[in-house]
Amino acid sequence: MASLTSSRLSHLLTISAKKTALLGTANEMKHGAAGWVQVKRCKSSIDSKVLQERQRQHMARGLPKQKPITGVKQVIVVASGKGGVGKSTTAVNLALGLIAIDSSKSVGLLDADVYGPSIPKLMNLKGNPELSDNNRMIPLTNYGVPCMSMGFLVDDVAPIVWRGLMVMSAIERLLRQVDWGLLDYLVVDMPPGTGDVQLSISQNIPIAGAVIVSTPQDIALLDARRGAEMFKKVNVPVLGLVQNMSVFQCPNCSHQTHIFGSDGARQLADTLGVKLLGDIPLHLNIREMSDRGQPVVISSPDSSEAVAYKKVAAAVVQRLQEVSS
């Protein structure tokens, strides 16, 4: 075994010292790099927040200022992510239900579905609106509900083939050039989807709350969720969901069948953290009376389906109180 001379020991100690120094430098570099990354991340986070705030301010400058509709206390929009889920029928019976549960309240109905207006048929109304002394359109009225729709301004079978700017102009006219008188509630039947009309109405007038209509079917719920998320993004309170066509009861044997699924809207409401306002059954009487222009809340006020709509109306009023407080 080789002897450990003083020169050899000195050499080993020198090498060890150099290794320690190198390790120390490496550790310092490692900690320094980590600290630099942390500082970089913090700076990046601050820059991101500053950028988001600048973008928000920039967008706010470009947005129209919300202006209330003259004479209208609260605006309730009835929306759905897709068509064919009974949104317009729900809007009509909701408006009538609000009066049914409190006859002291005045309620109006605005059909904002420019391409497919349904309110004239559902409310059994025809004709062109007259003009008031201040050159505003006077709504057509039935069942105590003043109504305005693009369907009053065009022929029944005339297709509305308009580009976006013309649609926006029509919406502006329906919002600002109608003499509603004094209303406690204006129920707005929105077009399906999450497009220009929904955005324009949400940005131009203060909305008390949105009611989302959907069937329990998965494909309808996907679009209903998009609709709810859109209203959240534009700071419109989502009052809740209405589960339409929830169950079919055989008129002969009273057997119940969940044709479109069971409790899908209830589960979506739980996911979104909003209230399920009520269930509306799939009932022949609703379809027949709607086609005749005699909504079930008026034509069959004591029926189970009319009671369901009135329960939804009561839930909407309760949610409006909760939101305003």
PLY file of the C-alpha trace (Angstrom):
ply
format ascii 1.0
element vertex 325
property float x
property float y
property float z
element edge 324
property int vertex1
property int vertex2
end_header
0.00 0.00 0.00
1.44 3.36 -1.03
2.30 5.68 1.83
0.38 8.98 2.13
3.09 11.59 1.94
2.56 15.17 2.85
2.79 16.20 -0.79
0.26 13.55 -1.74
-2.09 14.65 1.05
-1.73 18.26 0.00
-2.58 17.28 -3.58
-5.71 15.39 -2.49
-6.85 18.23 -0.28
-6.40 20.66 -3.14
-8.51 18.46 -5.43
-11.19 18.11 -2.72
-11.28 21.84 -2.16
-11.69 22.42 -5.88
-14.56 19.88 -6.02
-16.26 21.55 -3.05
-15.87 24.92 -4.69
-17.29 23.56 -7.91
-20.23 21.97 -6.06
-20.86 25.21 -4.23
-20.79 27.12 -7.46
-23.12 24.60 -9.06
-25.54 24.81 -6.14
-25.40 28.58 -6.24
-26.03 28.51 -9.96
-28.88 26.04 -9.42
-30.50 28.17 -6.71
-29.80 31.29 -8.70
-31.44 29.81 -11.77
-34.45 28.67 -9.75
-34.80 32.11 -8.27
-34.49 33.68 -11.70
-37.21 31.37 -13.06
-39.44 32.25 -10.10
-38.91 35.96 -10.70
-39.58 35.41 -14.40
-42.81 33.56 -13.66
-43.95 36.24 -11.22
-43.18 38.95 -13.79
-44.99 36.96 -16.46
-48.03 36.59 -14.19
-48.06 40.33 -13.47
-47.65 41.12 -17.18
-50.52 38.75 -17.99
-52.81 40.44 -15.43
-51.85 43.87 -16.73
-52.54 42.74 -20.29
-55.92 41.28 -19.33
-56.88 44.49 -17.55
-55.83 46.55 -20.56
-57.85 44.28 -22.85
-60.87 44.58 -20.56
-60.63 48.37 -20.53
-60.16 48.45 -24.29
-63.21 46.24 -24.85
-65.26 48.26 -22.38
-64.52 51.43 -24.36
-65.87 49.75 -27.50
-69.05 48.35 -25.90
-72.32 50.28 -26.00
-73.57 51.66 -22.72
-76.57 49.79 -21.36
-79.72 51.84 -21.50
-82.97 50.68 -19.88
-86.09 50.25 -21.99
-88.44 53.12 -21.18
-91.19 52.05 -18.79
-89.84 48.53 -18.21
-88.73 47.58 -14.70
-87.18 44.16 -15.31
-86.19 42.25 -18.44
-86.20 38.44 -18.39
-84.64 36.66 -21.37
-85.69 33.10 -22.23
-82.96 31.33 -24.16
-81.76 27.96 -25.33
-78.60 26.67 -26.91
-80.49 25.09 -29.78
-83.88 25.20 -31.45
-86.72 22.74 -31.04
-86.66 22.48 -27.25
-89.86 24.46 -26.61
-88.27 27.80 -25.77
-90.95 30.01 -27.34
-93.79 28.00 -25.82
-92.06 28.32 -22.46
-91.59 32.08 -22.90
-95.28 32.59 -23.71
-96.54 30.51 -20.79
-93.98 32.12 -18.47
-95.30 35.58 -19.36
-98.88 34.44 -18.79
-97.84 32.57 -15.65
-96.35 35.73 -14.15
-99.76 37.39 -14.49
-101.57 34.28 -13.24
-99.63 34.22 -9.96
-99.95 37.99 -9.44
-102.64 39.80 -11.39
-101.31 43.17 -10.23
-98.20 42.73 -12.41
-98.03 43.95 -16.00
-96.05 41.74 -18.38
-94.94 42.26 -21.98
-93.56 39.79 -24.51
-90.83 40.58 -27.06
-90.03 38.15 -29.87
-86.32 38.64 -30.61
-86.13 35.66 -32.98
-85.94 37.66 -36.19
-85.53 34.72 -38.56
-88.19 32.49 -36.99
-90.76 34.57 -35.08
-93.22 32.35 -33.20
-95.04 34.74 -30.88
-97.73 35.83 -33.39
-98.86 32.20 -33.82
-98.57 31.27 -30.15
-100.45 34.38 -28.99
-103.00 34.31 -31.86
-102.08 37.77 -33.09
-102.05 39.21 -36.61
-101.71 42.65 -38.10
-99.30 45.55 -38.27
-98.55 47.67 -35.19
-99.82 51.22 -35.22
-97.63 54.21 -34.41
-98.02 56.37 -31.31
-97.83 60.17 -31.24
-94.09 59.96 -30.58
-93.64 57.68 -33.61
-93.16 54.47 -31.62
-94.77 51.14 -32.48
-97.72 50.15 -30.29
-97.57 46.44 -29.35
-100.40 44.10 -30.29
-102.15 42.71 -27.23
-103.87 39.44 -26.38
-104.65 37.77 -23.04
-103.58 41.01 -21.37
-100.00 40.75 -22.69
-98.65 43.39 -25.11
-96.47 41.68 -27.73
-94.00 42.80 -30.36
-92.47 40.60 -33.04
-90.81 40.83 -36.42
-93.69 38.57 -37.49
-95.99 41.62 -37.27
-93.82 43.53 -39.75
-93.48 40.93 -42.53
-95.84 38.55 -44.33
-96.55 35.21 -42.63
-94.71 33.11 -45.19
-92.09 35.65 -46.25
-88.55 34.42 -45.53
-86.33 36.92 -43.74
-83.09 36.75 -45.72
-81.01 39.39 -44.02
-77.35 39.87 -43.24
-76.09 40.63 -39.76
-76.27 44.43 -39.95
-79.92 44.38 -40.98
-80.75 41.96 -38.18
-79.00 44.20 -35.66
-80.92 47.19 -36.98
-84.19 45.28 -36.57
-83.28 44.29 -33.00
-82.44 47.90 -32.18
-85.83 48.95 -33.51
-87.64 46.28 -31.48
-85.79 47.38 -28.34
-85.97 51.16 -28.68
-88.92 52.04 -30.91
-91.75 50.25 -29.13
-94.15 52.01 -26.77
-94.47 49.40 -24.01
-96.16 51.68 -21.52
-95.40 50.64 -17.93
-94.30 47.02 -17.43
-93.15 45.13 -14.36
-91.62 42.41 -16.55
-90.65 42.19 -20.20
-90.13 38.57 -21.25
-87.82 38.30 -24.27
-88.01 35.19 -26.44
-84.40 34.95 -27.65
-83.32 33.15 -30.83
-81.51 29.84 -30.31
-77.73 29.81 -30.06
-75.13 32.27 -28.79
-74.73 34.70 -31.66
-74.92 38.40 -32.47
-78.50 38.92 -31.32
-77.88 37.47 -27.86
-74.71 39.50 -27.47
-76.30 42.71 -28.74
-79.31 42.48 -26.42
-77.12 41.57 -23.43
-74.85 44.55 -24.04
-77.50 47.14 -24.88
-80.08 46.73 -22.12
-79.85 45.78 -18.43
-81.17 42.23 -18.04
-82.51 41.08 -14.69
-81.89 37.43 -15.46
-81.81 34.63 -18.02
-83.92 31.47 -18.09
-82.35 28.57 -20.00
-84.71 26.02 -21.57
-83.57 22.52 -22.45
-84.83 19.00 -22.82
-83.13 16.28 -20.73
-81.40 14.98 -23.88
-77.59 15.06 -23.84
-77.25 16.83 -27.20
-79.60 19.61 -26.07
-77.84 19.94 -22.72
-74.48 20.55 -24.43
-75.87 23.64 -26.15
-77.84 24.71 -23.08
-74.58 24.79 -21.15
-73.00 26.99 -23.82
-75.94 29.36 -23.51
-75.61 29.55 -19.74
-71.86 30.14 -19.95
-72.39 32.93 -22.49
-74.70 34.82 -20.14
-72.20 34.41 -17.32
-69.48 35.91 -19.51
-71.55 39.01 -20.22
-72.52 39.32 -16.54
-76.18 38.38 -16.94
-77.49 36.40 -13.93
-78.66 32.92 -14.88
-81.91 32.49 -12.95
-82.00 28.78 -13.66
-82.90 25.99 -16.05
-86.30 24.75 -17.19
-86.41 21.05 -18.04
-88.92 20.89 -20.87
-90.52 17.68 -22.22
-89.32 15.99 -19.06
-91.75 13.08 -19.13
-94.55 11.71 -21.31
-97.62 10.26 -19.65
-99.79 7.95 -21.72
-103.35 9.36 -21.84
-104.77 5.83 -21.83
-102.85 3.96 -19.14
-101.03 6.87 -17.41
-97.70 5.08 -17.83
-94.82 7.58 -17.72
-91.96 7.43 -20.23
-88.83 9.61 -20.20
-88.51 9.92 -23.97
-85.61 12.39 -23.91
-83.90 11.00 -20.83
-84.31 11.61 -17.13
-83.09 14.53 -15.01
-80.45 15.72 -17.49
-81.26 19.41 -16.91
-81.32 18.85 -13.16
-77.81 17.42 -13.29
-76.63 20.27 -15.51
-78.10 22.81 -13.09
-76.14 21.18 -10.26
-72.97 21.30 -12.37
-73.43 24.98 -13.20
-74.43 25.86 -9.66
-77.82 27.25 -10.69
-81.40 26.36 -9.80
-83.72 24.01 -11.67
-86.77 26.22 -12.03
-89.13 23.39 -12.88
-90.12 20.45 -15.06
-92.59 20.80 -17.94
-94.13 17.53 -19.19
-94.38 16.45 -22.81
-98.14 16.77 -23.12
-100.48 16.70 -26.12
-102.55 19.55 -24.68
-99.55 21.91 -24.70
-98.95 21.26 -28.40
-102.58 21.48 -29.44
-103.32 24.66 -27.53
-100.09 26.30 -28.72
-101.00 25.57 -32.36
-104.41 27.16 -31.78
-102.89 30.26 -30.20
-104.44 29.42 -26.84
-101.56 28.79 -24.36
-102.40 26.23 -21.67
-102.01 28.74 -18.82
-105.04 30.52 -20.35
-106.98 27.68 -21.96
-106.47 25.04 -19.22
-105.45 27.00 -16.12
-106.12 24.15 -13.68
-104.38 21.42 -15.70
-101.17 19.83 -14.43
-99.21 21.30 -17.33
-100.47 24.84 -16.63
-99.64 24.41 -12.95
-96.11 23.40 -13.97
-95.67 26.65 -15.92
-97.01 28.70 -13.01
-94.54 26.98 -10.68
-91.75 28.02 -13.05
-93.07 31.60 -13.00
-93.09 31.61 -9.18
-89.53 30.24 -9.12
-88.41 32.97 -11.55
-89.89 35.70 -9.32
-88.16 34.21 -6.28
-84.82 34.09 -8.11
-85.21 37.70 -9.26
-85.69 38.73 -5.63
-82.61 36.76 -4.60
-80.48 38.25 -7.36
-81.59 41.83 -6.68
-80.92 41.48 -2.95
0 1
1 2
2 3
3 4
4 5
5 6
6 7
7 8
8 9
9 10
10 11
11 12
12 13
13 14
14 15
15 16
16 17
17 18
18 19
19 20
20 21
21 22
22 23
23 24
24 25
25 26
26 27
27 28
28 29
29 30
30 31
31 32
32 33
33 34
34 35
35 36
36 37
37 38
38 39
39 40
40 41
41 42
42 43
43 44
44 45
45 46
46 47
47 48
48 49
49 50
50 51
51 52
52 53
53 54
54 55
55 56
56 57
57 58
58 59
59 60
60 61
61 62
62 63
63 64
64 65
65 66
66 67
67 68
68 69
69 70
70 71
71 72
72 73
73 74
74 75
75 76
76 77
77 78
78 79
79 80
80 81
81 82
82 83
83 84
84 85
85 86
86 87
87 88
88 89
89 90
90 91
91 92
92 93
93 94
94 95
95 96
96 97
97 98
98 99
99 100
100 101
101 102
102 103
103 104
104 105
105 106
106 107
107 108
108 109
109 110
110 111
111 112
112 113
113 114
114 115
115 116
116 117
117 118
118 119
119 120
120 121
121 122
122 123
123 124
124 125
125 126
126 127
127 128
128 129
129 130
130 131
131 132
132 133
133 134
134 135
135 136
136 137
137 138
138 139
139 140
140 141
141 142
142 143
143 144
144 145
145 146
146 147
147 148
148 149
149 150
150 151
151 152
152 153
153 154
154 155
155 156
156 157
157 158
158 159
159 160
160 161
161 162
162 163
163 164
164 165
165 166
166 167
167 168
168 169
169 170
170 171
171 172
172 173
173 174
174 175
175 176
176 177
177 178
178 179
179 180
180 181
181 182
182 183
183 184
184 185
185 186
186 187
187 188
188 189
189 190
190 191
191 192
192 193
193 194
194 195
195 196
196 197
197 198
198 199
199 200
200 201
201 202
202 203
203 204
204 205
205 206
206 207
207 208
208 209
209 210
210 211
211 212
212 213
213 214
214 215
215 216
216 217
217 218
218 219
219 220
220 221
221 222
222 223
223 224
224 225
225 226
226 227
227 228
228 229
229 230
230 231
231 232
232 233
233 234
234 235
235 236
236 237
237 238
238 239
239 240
240 241
241 242
242 243
243 244
244 245
245 246
246 247
247 248
248 249
249 250
250 251
251 252
252 253
253 254
254 255
255 256
256 257
257 258
258 259
259 260
260 261
261 262
262 263
263 264
264 265
265 266
266 267
267 268
268 269
269 270
270 271
271 272
272 273
273 274
274 275
275 276
276 277
277 278
278 279
279 280
280 281
281 282
282 283
283 284
284 285
285 286
286 287
287 288
288 289
289 290
290 291
291 292
292 293
293 294
294 295
295 296
296 297
297 298
298 299
299 300
300 301
301 302
302 303
303 304
304 305
305 306
306 307
307 308
308 309
309 310
310 311
311 312
312 313
313 314
314 315
315 316
316 317
317 318
318 319
319 320
320 321
321 322
322 323
323 324
